[in-house]
Amino acid sequence: MAATRRAAAEAAGMERDTFFKNGGGIPDAGALLNPNDTRGNLLGHFDVGQIPAGDEGRMVAAGLKGVFLKWLIDENFGAVHHRLLLIEYLPGVGIGPHDHTYEEAYFILSGEVEAVLDGRRYLATAGDVLWTSTGCVHAFTNIGSAPVRWLETFSPQPPRENVFRFMAEWEQKAKEIEG
């Protein structure tokens, strides 16, 4: 396979951008991702059967009770600039208006979510794609009767702290400062 890819790139007059050890190639099946073992993991596996049914294993911080997060690619995986996240909100769960110092993209896998992006409301369902730029104030609420799931990417990676800038917190700070 590696020789075929190399020959195709050379025949098209393109520079090669992928290299394999002699006799190596692209694996065709991945083992379950173990984020505690980042030695050479290029493929992982996760399916919805691994999502806990109840509150156990779900977030309860930052107003996110009922939210399941699974980092599929992050710095523990070896990424430097990229993150990929699977997220699930239970019915009725939402997160208030906030923004970030980075861009986010959301690919809806299942369910229904109301997204408010810079004051404009969107109803997103399976197959829809949403995007927020740096500083875009956004909020999400699962308005359906089933969990809503999406894949979320970040660029660049979020900072290690102060990831969310919640509008309610900013308004409270303004009241404290301005009187």
N, C-alpha and C positions, 0 to 999 in steps of 0.2 A: 504494500500500500504506500509506504513512504517513497519508494522508488517511482511509483506511478505518479504521485503528487509532484515530486521533483521534476520528472520528465515533462509533465503537463505545464508546469510553471516555466521551465526553460524553453519549451516549444512556443509558448505564447510571448516570449521575450520579457517575461516578468522576473523580478528579483524574488528569490526564495525568502520566505519569512518563517518557515517551520523546519526544524531539524530534529532528527532522531538518531539515537545511538545505532550502530551497525546492527541490523536485524530487528530493530525496534519499530514501533508504529503506534497508531492511535488505538487505545483499548476499546473494545466493543461492548463492555459491560462494566458497570461500576458497583462497588460494594457500598454498603450503607456508610454515609459520611460520619466520621468520628472527628468532631472539631478539636478533641484533645490530642489527636495524632495527625499532625499536618505534614508528615513525611511523604511528599510526593503525591498527595491526593489531588488529582485533576478531575476526577469524576466522583459524584456522590449520588445518593438516592434518598428521597423523602416522599412519603405518600400521606394522604389525609388520614389514614388509619392510625398514624402516629400522633394525631392531635388529641389531647385529652378531652373527654366528653363534658366534664364539669369544670368547676373553678380551679381545680388542682392543675398547676403548671401554667396558669394564666397570670397576666399582669394584674396588679392591684395598685400600682403607683401612677402618679401623674393623671389621675382620673380615668385610667384605662382598665377598670375592672371588667372582666369578661373578654379580654383581648389575648390572643395567643400569638406569639412571635417566634419565628424560627429563622435564624440567620443561616442562609444557604451558602453565602460567600461573604467573608469579612476578613479582618486582619488575622484572625485565628486560623483561617484557611490559607493565608499567605498573600491575600490581596493588599495592594498598597493604595490604590485609588478608587476602588469599586466596592460596592456592597449590593447584595441581593437578599431580599427578605420575603418570606411568606408570612402573611398576616391574616388572622381570622378575627372578626368581630361577631359576637353572639347577637341574636335579635335584640333590638332596642339599645344596643351599646353605641356610644359615640365618643368623639374627642372634640373638645371645644376649639374655637379659633386660635390658631398659632401660626408661626412661620419659622423658617430656618435660614441658615447662612449657606445653604447649598440647594441644588435642584433635586427634585424627586419625580419619578415616573411611576405610574400605577397601571398594571394590567389586571383587569377584573376577571377572575376565574369562575366564580359562581356567586349567586345571591344578588341582592339589591342594596346599593349604598347611595345615600344622598350626599353629594359632595358640594361644599360651598367654597369656591375658589375666587378670592378677591371680590367677595360680595355677590357673585353670580352662582345660582343653584344649578346643579346637574344631577340627573338620575343616571347612574351607571349600573350596567348589568354585564353578565358574562360576555367577554370579547371586547368590551369598551376599554379605551386607554385614556388616562388623565395625566396631566403634567403640571407641576408647580415650579415656577422659577424661584430664584433666590429672593426672599422677602415677600413672596406671595402668601397672603393670609388665607389659610384653608382649615376646613373642619370636615369631619366625616361622621355619618350616622347610619347604622344598619337599620333600614326602614322595612325590611322584609320579615318573614316568619321563619326563615332559615339562616344559618350562619352565612356571612359574606366573606369571601376569601379573595385575596389578590396578591400578585407579585409586585414588589416595590424595589426600585433601584435608586441609588443615591450617587450624585456626582458633585464634587469629590466626596470622599468619606466624611461623615459627620464628625464634629469634634468629640473628644472623650467626655466633655461635660457641657452643660448648658445647650443641650441638643434642641430642646423646644423653647420657643419664646412665646408663651401663652399671652394672648391679648388681655385677659382678665388680670393677670399679674402685672402687666405693664401699666394698665389703668390704675391699679392700686398704688403702684410706685409713684405715678404722676400725682395722685391725690396727696400722698405723703409729702412729696417734694413741693408741690405747688400750693398746698393748703386748702 
